[in-house]
Amino acid sequence: MLAPPAPPLLEHLYPHDLVTYYRCPYEMELHRSHRTGVNPPPTPAVTPLDVVPLHRSPLFDPPVLRAQANEGRLDLFPTDRLVYLDEHEEGLPVLFAPENISIHPYVKTHGLTLTDAELGFSGRPDLIVGRSDGSLFPVEYKSTHLYVGYHEAHGRAFDVLQAIAECRLVHTALGVRPTHGIVLYGDVEGNGVREGWVDVPYGDAEERWLKVALAQIRADRTRAPVPAERNCSGCEPNAEGLCRYAAARFDRPHPGFDRVMHRPMAH
């Protein structure tokens, strides 16, 4: 009797893939195809040459209505412990004295990467904090200032989805389901004047969003660009001359995109 065929391998994804896909699917493709020092290795971009640029990413918004922005320093208690630190990430804030650091056993046996085998997903939060009641929550650090509100003009909803993704990884890797994640804004350029943090709840709705979002990304075999100033100005692949679509804008009829679509990629 023949054994049943093995299920197809899931395209391995990372929290950063969610972030870039939410801004511009083609940005995600460029990051993935030029990523170094990761396992699995980089993959070729799948975006076809005759792709039609989009007005916005097809990924639907994460649940942001319950996220709460707070000004000032992150609330920590004397009994809190730092149980995880991505030691390869530069510029992270020092939030804990040495006596309040107790690295989780998972890190000692599995390394820094948290893996979700069910969803084919892995990543590294910046920090994970443990409370005296045994609860855990991830902290994602941003050196920029606090953004109050998550409408498109601020463009920071992708911070929320990163926190959601890291909550899932904490749950699957460390065995404790967080009730929330934190996005911490250090406001480095402003010397901390506008520092703050956002509390991102994590529950059934957020977990469902994450599962559907990962499935949607894997099902998208176009990964179209979203050429817009808010995306292109901060896009690393564009700054490195890797994007052939960044000059396209939606201020001309569709046939006008031909010159952009067939422009050779810069090297």
Protein Blocks (a to p, Z undefined) as FASTA:
>chain_A
ZZdddddddddddfklmmmmmmommlmmmmmmmgghiacdddddfbdfkbccdfbdfbdc
ddfklpccdehjddddfkbccfbdcfkbghiacfbdfklgccdfklmmnojbdcdfknop
adddfbdcddfkopacdddddfbdcdedjbfklopmmmmmmmmmmmmmmmmmnopacfbd
cdddeklmnnommgccddddddfklmmmmmmmmmmmmmmmnlpacddfklmmmmmklmno
pafklmpccfbcfklmmmmmmgccdZZ
